[in-house]
Every structure is written in C-alpha cells, then in structure tokens.
Amino acid sequence: MTLPSVSAAIRDVLETAEPTAKVMRSRAVARGWRRGAFGPVDGSAMPDRPARPAEPRLLPPTHMPRRGKGGSLRGRVALLHALAHIEFIAIDLAFDMAGRFGAQFAPEFTSDWLSVGADEAMHFALVERRLRAFDSRYGALPAHDGLWESAADTAGDALARLAIVPMVLEARGLDVTPDKIARADAAGDGATAAIMRRIFDDEIRHVRTGTKWFESGCASAGVLPAAHWKKLLSQYFRGELKEPFNDSARHAAGLTREYYQPLAPPW
C-alpha cells in the first residue's frame, strides 16, 4: 500500500486560519508522521501565504505601539500577545520549511521540522491560555507580519530560509528571553516566567535544528557554512544583528561565535 504524501497534510495546516484548529491539526500531522501514517514530502507547491484569522490586525513593524518593559499588567499582556503571535507564525514557518524544502533533504529533515512545528503549537496554546487568565486573548491587540516577510523573501532558497529564520530570528529569542523571564519573576508572575523558560529551552533545540541542516546543506553544496551564512544575511536579512548575544545559549544551539561575532552593523 502506498502511503499518502505528508505534503497535503502540511498544506492543510498552512491553510487553516483559526488558531485552535491550526494547533490541533499541526500536532495531529506531526503525530501521524511519527507513527508512519504518511509518505515523504512530494515537492508539491506550498501556499505563498498561510491563511490568517481576522484578528489580530496586522500593522507594519514601524507602526506597532510600544509595549513597555513588562512590569505592569498591561505591559505583561502586551508582551504575552506579542509572544503568542510569534509562536502562531512559527507553526507556519516550521510546517512550510518541511513542506517547501523537505524533498531536497533526507526524511529526517521533515521529521525535525514537523517536531518543531508541534512544539510551536504547544507554545502558542500555553501562551494563549495565559492571556486568557488575564482576561485577554490572541487577536485582542495588533501584531506585525515581519516574520512571514522573511519567509517570503527566502521561499526559493532552502539555505537562505535556514540562515534567516532559525539562525537569526529564532536565535534572537535566545538573546532576549532571559531578561523577559527575569522581569516576569520580578513582577511576581511565576506562571508567565515558567512558560517562557519552557519556550527558551525548546528554542535552543530549534535553533540547533536549523544550524544542523544549514551545515548539512552547505556540505552538500561545497561551501563554508559561516562564510555562506554571512553572504546570505547580506542578501536576505533586512535588519542588523544586535548585541548583546547570549553566547552560551547560542553555542548550545550550535551557533558558534564564528558565525555572528565578527559582524558589526552596518555590513
């Protein structure tokens, strides 16, 4: 019996707009893949843009209201909403990575990115539940679409996607999350701090997954990883790398200093 390709199931996740349904479908697809219910990615097209719910209202990043340091209740709700949005988009980023580029790599690539997607779905559910404990919800505040813009820019190049999304954007979370955890603890919000600690620990593994496959792809292409990463950043990354860096967390994720430390904006 020929198993159906996982590609259609991945596309279904990407085309699901309602957050709870997306969470459930993404975890079900990852579980089905682990159990052998699907065949490999078949290289069929993924949507240019995933389906999005009517809320939150998406603004340009430069138009987003400042959310403060997170010490006040309003600031913590704004922080949690921003984190929920990041995790929601991260579900699509991981599933699109598997569906768009999985045919170019060994099946383990699909396994890794579907696992990452299931983690992101769990993270979103945890953060959204915490928002509701504060009488808020995902969609109550505006958000921006910068993460998906990076995905769109790199849709034609697997190494560029790996370089930008896990190795720059997710790696930035390793730098800034410890301070957010400390602020939540200082505000007496241990529940929020615990969620962010869980996300931080998982994101080290996610960045490591990106670095592993980037270096694998570079080996296949016969290019030096750190040098090629810098070249791809100059082509595809619109921002700049910002210090301070969490060297220990980055090192645990395989993102050694030879990648990012010599860079000083502007490039």
N, C-alpha and C positions, 0 to 999 in steps of 0.2 A: 504494500500500500504506500502510495506517495503522500507524504505529509504536505499540508498547505504551507506555503512560504509565510514566514513571520511578517513579511513586508506589509501585507494587507492589514494585519492586526496593529502594526505600528502606525500605519496611516490612519486607522480608526482612532487611535489615541490622539494623534495630532489634529484630527478634525472634530474632536469633542471639545465644546466650549465650556460647558457647565463644570465648575471646579470639582464638585463631589464626584460626578460621573467620570471626569478625567482621572482623578485619583484612583477610583475603583478599577477602571479599565487598564490603567498603566500597571497597577500591581498584578492584575489578573494576567496580562500579557507576559510580564516578567516571570510569573509563577508557571504559566504554561510552557514558556521556553525552557525553564529549568527541568520541567517534567517530560520534555521531549515531544510536546504536542505540535510543534511547528518544524518545518524545514528551514533551510538557510534563507537569508536575505537574497532576493532575486534581482536586485538592481532596478526595480521599477521606481517611477518618479514619486517623490515626496511632495506635499504641497509647498508652494513658495512661502506661505504664511500660515501658521496654525490658526484654527478657529479661536476666537476670543469671546468671553462673556461681554454683555452690555456694560458692565462695570468691572473694574474701575475705569474712570475716564482717563485716557492716555494723553499726557502732555509732553512737549519737548523737554529734555532734561534741564535745560536752562530756565524753564518756566515753573519748575517744581517748587512749592513753598518750602522754606527751611523748617526742619523739624526739631531743632534744638538738640540738647545733649542727652535727652532721655531720662532726666531726673524727675520731671513732673509726670503725672499720669497721662496728660495729653501727649507729652513727648514720647513716652513709652508706647502708647497706642500707635503713634505715627511711625515709630521705629519698627514695631511688630508688623504694621501694614506693609511697610517697605520690604521687610524680610519675607512676608507671605508672598508678595508679588515676585520677588527674586526666585523663591522656591517654586512658584507656579510656572514661571517661564523656564526654569531649569528642568522641569519634567519634559517639556517640549524639546529643549536643547539636547537632552540625553537621548530621547527617542529618535529625534531627527538625525543625530550622529549615527545611531545604529542603522536606521533605515536608509539614509542617504549614502553612507560610506561603507556599510558592512560588507558588501560584495567585494571590496578592494582588499579586505584583510581576512585573516583566519577567523573561524567561527567564534573563537574566544573574544574577539572584538565585540561582536553582538552581545555575547553573554555579559561582558563587563559593562557595556553602556545601558543595557536593559536593567541590570542591577543598580546602576547609578540612578536611572530614572525612577525605579521603585523607591529608592532612598529619598529622592527629592519629593515624591508624592507623600511619603510618610512625614517628611519635614513640613510640607505645606499643611498637612492635616493637624500636626501638633501646634503650629503657629496660629492657624485659623481658630482652633479650639481656644487658644489662649486669648485671642482677640475677643472672642465671644464672652469670655469670663470678664472682660472689661466693657461689656455691653456694646461692642463694636463688631465688625465683620469685614471680610475681604471684599473690597469694592466700595467701602464707605468713604475712602479718600482717593485722590488722584494718584496716578503712577506714571512712569515713563517707559518707553519701549526700547531703550538703548541696548539691552541685552540681545533682543532679537535682531536689531540692526546689525550687530556684529555677526550674527549667524547668517544673515542675508548676504553680507559682504563676502563671506567665506564659503558660500554654497558650492562653489566649483572646485574647491581645493581642500582635500582632507587634512593635509598637514597644516594649512593655514587655519582651519577650524580648530584643530587640536592646539595649535600655538596660541590662538587668541582666547578661546572660551575657557578651557580648564587651566591653561598655563599662565594666563594674565588675569582674566576676570574672576575666576574662582580663586586663584591664588591670592588676589587682593583681599578676599574674605579672611584668609589666614592671617593677614596683617592687622586687620581692623577689629575682628571679632573679640579677641581677648579684652580689649578696652570696653567694648559694649557689655561683655559679661561682668566685668568689674563694676560698671555703672549700675547694672541691674542689681547686683549684690548689695551695692552701697545704698540703693533705694529700698532695700528690704524685699525685693521681688525675686525670691529664690526660684520660683517656678519658671519665670522667664529665663533666668540665668541657666537653669538646668537644660531647658530646650536648646539654648544657644550653645551650650557645651556639647550636647549631642550632635548638633549640626556641625560644629567645628571639628569634632573627631572624625565624622564621616567625610567632611570635605578634604581632609588630608588624604584620605584614600582616593577620593575622586580626582584630585589634582595628580596624585601618583598614577592613576589610570591614564590620564591624559598624557603625562610625561612618558610613560611606558610605551604607549602606542605611537607617540611622536618620534621617539628614538627608534622604534622598530621601523617606522616608515622611512626615516632618514637613512637607516642602514640599508634598506632595500633600494633607495634612490642613490646611494653612494655619496651622501652629503654629510658634513659635520653638524651634529644637532644644534649646538649652541650658536654657531655662526648662521645656520639656516633660520633658526628661531628669530635672531635679530633682523635678518633680512625680511622675514615675513612680517615682523612688527612694523618695520618701516613702510611696508606696502599696505597693510590692512588695519593697523591699530590707530584710531583717531586721537587717542589721548596721550598720556605720558605715564611712565612708571613713577609712583610716588613713594618716597621713603616716609617713615621707617619701614623696613622689611622685617618680618618675623622669620629670621634665618633658620631657627630650629625647626619650626613647622614646615617651612619650605623644603628644608633638607630631608625631613621625614617623608615628604611627598616626592622626593627625587628631583626637586627643582633646585639644583645646586647653584652656588653663587656665580659660577662661570656663565650662567645664562643672563642674570639680571644685574649683578653688582656693577659691572663696568659701564652700564648705561647711565647716562646723565642727561636729562632733557635740557634743551631740545636735541634730538638725534641729528 
